[in-house]
Amino acid sequence: MLLGVRIVLTGDLNSKAHAALLKDYTGMEDAFDCDVAKACHHGSGDVSFAFLEAMSPCVTVISSGDSEGHDHPRPEIIAASALAGYREIRKDKVVTPLVYLT
């Protein structure tokens, strides 16, 4: 059986681009709903929480490297990704959201 998985690859979108997308998709915010999200710009702090909530992923992947010198991912973005993700709790254990860092 083939299961559908929705993935949103955000590239280098920033909060201004997020606001424009949310405005253009007013009333259709579920278009951004996904299972897996790739965090914007290596976990940069220039992110709209409303956009993260619209995606509501089970898994967020943050690709940032080890020695770039930009302090990415930002700690607040890791936290925001966890807060905005789809929540599933089983037997008092957090199942999702998951945040993976590279």
C-alpha positions in Angstrom: 0.0 0.0 0.0 1.3 3.4 -0.9 0.8 6.1 1.6 0.8 9.8 0.8 3.3 12.0 2.6 3.2 15.8 2.3 6.6 17.5 2.4 7.2 21.2 2.4 10.6 22.4 1.4 10.8 26.0 2.4 14.2 26.9 1.0 15.3 30.4 2.2 11.8 31.8 2.9 11.7 34.5 5.5 8.9 36.0 7.6 8.1 38.6 4.9 7.6 35.7 2.4 5.6 33.8 5.0 3.3 36.7 5.5 2.8 37.1 1.8 2.0 33.4 1.3 -0.4 33.4 4.2 -2.2 36.5 2.8 -2.4 34.9 -0.7 -3.8 31.7 0.8 -6.3 33.3 3.2 -8.9 30.8 4.0 -6.8 28.0 2.4 -4.0 27.8 5.1 -4.4 24.0 5.1 -2.5 24.1 1.8 0.7 24.3 3.9 -0.3 21.4 6.2 2.4 18.7 5.9 3.9 15.6 7.5 7.5 16.7 7.1 8.9 20.3 6.9 12.4 21.4 6.0 13.1 24.4 8.2 13.6 27.8 6.5 17.2 29.0 5.9 19.0 26.5 8.1 17.0 27.4 11.2 17.4 31.2 10.9 15.4 33.3 13.4 13.5 35.2 10.6 10.5 32.9 10.6 6.8 33.5 11.1 5.2 31.4 13.9 1.9 31.6 12.1 3.5 29.9 9.1 5.0 27.2 11.3 1.6 26.6 12.7 0.0 26.5 9.2 2.5 23.7 8.3 2.0 21.8 11.6 4.5 19.0 10.7 5.0 15.8 12.5 8.7 16.1 11.7 10.9 19.2 11.1 14.3 18.8 9.6 16.9 21.6 10.2 20.0 21.3 8.0 22.6 23.7 9.3 26.1 22.3 9.1 28.7 22.4 11.9 31.0 25.3 11.2 29.2 27.9 9.2 29.6 30.7 11.8 25.9 31.9 11.6 24.7 30.3 14.9 22.0 28.3 13.0 19.8 26.8 14.0 18.6 29.4 16.4 17.3 27.9 19.7 14.1 29.8 19.5 13.4 28.2 16.1 14.0 24.7 17.4 11.5 25.5 20.2 9.0 27.2 17.9 9.2 24.1 15.5 8.3 21.9 18.4 5.5 24.1 19.6 3.9 24.5 16.2 4.2 20.9 15.1 1.4 18.3 15.1 1.2 16.9 18.6 0.6 13.2 19.4 1.1 11.8 22.9 0.7 8.2 23.7 0.8 6.7 27.2 2.2 10.0 28.6 5.0 10.0 26.0 5.6 12.6 23.3 5.4 10.8 19.9 5.5 13.9 17.7 6.5 16.5 16.8 10.1 15.5 16.2 12.8 18.0 15.3 15.9 16.7 13.6 19.1 18.7 13.3 22.1 18.1 11.0 
